[in-house]
């Protein structure tokens, strides 16, 4: 199946791409889609506990977004952005890091250092994955990591066409985020509140938490003509013994496993593909899930509405079927749903 077949034949109108979070975290719309027969039901997220299968295991990702975006204005008036993916090693009075650049000179490695306030970034070269090696220094030889922490903003995606605001510090983060390491939000979890989680527990639904730090591979567009030629970048995960036992227990008892977000699906399915089942431990996965994937663990999922020609869209098509997802997306457009990171939600049921 090629990329054209999964883009659902339409682009999302710009005015339907959410630029701000919903007024209430749990006030977003919810579209319920049943995998088996393609039936859809419009609802609201604050009713999700009533829609989840009785006795299911709900798996959530407790990763936390780190402020990692620097923005500067060039002398020409244009913007240059640096998204720091990871710190690599200290070097002299600075640190090397791996970063994405947007709006940089065409030959950044041959250009003067980029300036971001008190931080200078010298580009060393480009990696095979499209990222750059950079050397970061703070003015006066100061602590560059401390300076970076003061200057960096929450890394909103480029389709949110506004600077990060104070509201994003809270709302571009789940209420259950615990382990820092992601450069993009676990957006399917943004709708949950403490009250919603209490309702889930009251409904007798077990919750397990895993960690997968979301990297640029999740939001890198699929550019290959054939899906099988697309390669995901590795993302790091950690699964506790308690979470692994919860998944094994649910599978043994025939209870559905519902993953919150594509990152949870990738974690569970990635480990199962390597080990035959979900095992506790740390590791990484580069699993790219496309239509035809044989799901070993996940039966359903909570997810947002995704960008065309993306790995998350490929995954939901694999789980629910290309036709069902096309039908659901058209219904969401007709029903006034908002799209992407700050948009509305969908529950794919077994």
N, C-alpha and C positions, 0 to 999 in steps of 0.2 A: 504494500500500500504506500503510495507516495504522498508527499506533503500536501499536494493540491486536494487530495481526498479527505484530509482531516481539517482543512481550514473552514469547513462548513459552508463554503460558498459566499460568505459575506464578511465585511469588516464591521467593527463596532463603531457606530456614529460617535464622533468626539464628545457630543454633549451627554452621552450615556456613560462616559468614563468618570467614575467618582473622583473628585478632586479633594474632597474632605470626608472624614468619617461621618457616619450617621450620628444624629444628635444624641441618641442613646446607644451604648455599645451593643445591647441586645435588641435594638429596635429595627434591625435590618429585615428585609424580606427573606423568605426561605422558599425555595422551590423543591418539592419532594418528587423524586423520580424513582420509579420502580424498574429495576433492571429487567425483570422477567418479561413484562408485557409493555413496557414503555409508558405506562400511565403516569401522569404528572398531577400534582396537587399544589396550588399556591397556598402559602402559609406565612407565618412570621417566625423569626428565630427564637423568640421567647417561648415558643410552643414546641421546641425541638425535643424536649424530654418525652412528650406524648407521641412523637413520631418514631423514636428509636425502637428497634425490635426488643421485645421483652427478653430480659436476661442476657442481652448482648454485652460484649466487652468493648468499651470505648477507649481507644489508644490515642494519646495526645503527645505532642512534641514540646518539651519544656525549654527549648533553646531560647536564648535572649539576643536581641539585635544589639550590636555595638555601634556607637557613633563612629563612623569611619569615612565620612565624606568631607573633603575640603573643596572650597569653591573660591576662585579668584577671577578678577576682571583683567583682561589683557589690555595693552595700550591701544589696541584697535577697537576696543569696546566689547569684544566678544568675551565669552566665559570659558574658563578651563576648569574641569572638575577632576579630582583625584579620588578614587575609591580604594582605600587600603584594604586588601584582602587578608594579609597576614604580615606580622613582623617576622623577619628572618633571623637577623643576627646583629649584634653591635659592631660598629666599625668606626674606630677613632672616636670622635666626639659626636657621632651620629648613629643611625641604625639603617640597615638595609631592609627593604620590604618588597612585597609583591602587590602590584596595584593595577587598576584599570584607569585609563585616561580618556577623557572626552573633551574635544575642543583643543587638544594640544597641537603644537606645530607638526607639520608633516614629517619632519625628521627630528623628533624630540631628543634623541641621544646626542645629536650634534648641536643642539641649541643651548643657550644659557640656562641655568637652573630656573625652574618654575617657582614663583613666589606665592605663598599662601600666608599672608600676614607675617608672623615671626618665624615661619617655617620655609626653608628652601628645599626643593626636591630636584635632585639631579637624576635624569633618566639614564640608566646604564645600557639597556637593551630590551628587546622584545622576546617573550617566551613563545613556545609553540602553541600554548593555549590562548594566546592573544593578550595576556597580561604583560606588564613591564616590571623589570627589576629597577627599583629606585633607591637612591641614597637620600635619607631625610636628615636634615640638620636644623637645629634651633639657633636663632641669632645669639651671638655671644657664647656659643658652645654650651648652652643650657641643656636641660633634660628634654630631649625631643619628644619622648613619649608623653611626658607631662604636658608639654606645649600642644601636642597633637590632641590630647584629651580635652584641653580647654577650647581648642578651635573647631574640632570636628562636629559635624551635624549628623542627625539621623539620616540614613541613606534612602530617601524616598525614591521610588522608581521614576524613570524619565517621563512617563505618561502623566504623572502628577506635575502639572506645569505651574508650580509655585515653589518658593523657598520653603524649607522646613520651618514650622512654627512651633510655639510652645505646646500646642495640643498634641503634636506628633510624638513628643517624648513619652506620653502616656498611651496614646491611642494606636501608635504603630508598634505595639508591644502587647503580647497576651497578658492576662492577669496572672497566669501561672508560669510565666517565664522565670527560669532559675539559672540557667547555665549560659554564660555569655559566649558568643562565638559566631553568630550569623550576620551576614551582610545584607539580608533581606528578611522581611517579616514572615513568620508562620501565619499567613493571612487567614487561613480557614479558622484559626483559633481566636482571631480578634473579636469575634462576636460573643464569646463566652464571658459570663460574669460569675461572681461568687454565688449569686442567687440561682443562676441557671445550673451551675454545678451541684448546688444543694438539691435542686429538683431532680437532676439526673440520679443522684444518690438515693433520694426518696423513692424513685421509681424502681429501685433494685438493680440499677445498672452499674456494673463494676467499671472502674477507671484505672488504666495503667498509663505510665508515662515513660517515654523513651526520649533520647536526645539525638537530633541530627542537625548539625550546623549548616545552614543553608548558604551555599556559595553561588558564584555567578553561573554555574552550569544549569541551575534551575531556571534562570530567566534568559539564557542565551537562545536566540531564535534558531529554529531548525532551518538551515540553509541548503542542505543536501537535497537533491532531487528525489532520492529514495530514503524512506525512514530508516531502513537498516544500515544506512551509511552514516547516520548521525551518531556522534560520540558524546556521552555525558562526561563532565569533569567529576573527579572524585569529591565526595563529601564525607566528613567524619561523623561517626555515630557512636553512641554509648547506650547499652541496654543493661539494666540492673537485673540481678537474679530474680527479684520479685516480679518485674515486668515479664521476664521470660517465662516464669512459672504461670503467671496469669494467662498469657497467650496459650501455653500448652494445655492448661486446664480448660480454657474455653473451647479449644479445638477438640479435646478428648470428650467433652460433654456435648458437643454439637451445637454450641452457642455461637451466634454470628460475631465476627470480629469487625468492628466499624472503626476505621482510621480517620482521625481528624487531620486532613490535609495531605497533599501529595508527598510531603517530606516523611510522614509516618508510613505511608504506603511504601515508599522507596526503602525505608529502613527495614521494615518487616519482610518485604519481598526480597530485598537484597541479601539479607542474612539467610533467609530460607533457600535462596538459589545457591548459596555457597555451602550451607551446612545441612540442608534438608529439613530444617526446622529453625525456630527462633531460639538462639542461644545467647546467654549473657556474655557481655564483654564489650571491648572497644574495637573499632576497625573503621573501614571506609568502604563506600560503595560507589560504583559508577554505572549502576543498572539504569538502563533506559527502557522504560515500559511503553510498548507500542501495541496497537491492535494485533491480536493473536497471542499475547502473553498469557500463559497458564498461571493463574493466581493460586498460590499455595497457602496463603494465610488470610488475606483480606477478602471480606464478603461485601462490604459497603464502605462508604466514606462521606465525610462532610468536606465540602470544597467550595471555593469561590468560582466565579466565572472567569475564564482564562483568556489570554491573548492568543490570536491565531498563530499557527505554525510554531507552537511552543511545546516543550516537554510535558508540562502539566496538562495541556489539552490532549496530547497524545495519550497520556495515562488515563484520563477520564473516559476517553473513547475506548480504550482497551477494556476498562471495567464495565462500562454500561452499554457499549456498542455505538458505532459512528452514527447510525440513524437515530437512535434514542437521544444522543447528545445534540444532534442537529435540531431535532424536534424541541428539546428542552430549551436550547438557546433561542430559538425563534419565539417560543412562548414567553421567555424572559424579556425579550425585546418588546413584544406586544403588551406585556404586563407591566411595563415601566420599571423593571429591575435595573439596578446600577451595576456596572461591571468593574472587574479587576480588584486591586488590593483593598481599597476602601469600599468596595461595592457589596452587593448582596450575596447570599449564600445558597448552596444547593446541597441536598441530602440525597445520596444515591443509596437506595435500599436493595438488599438481596432480592 
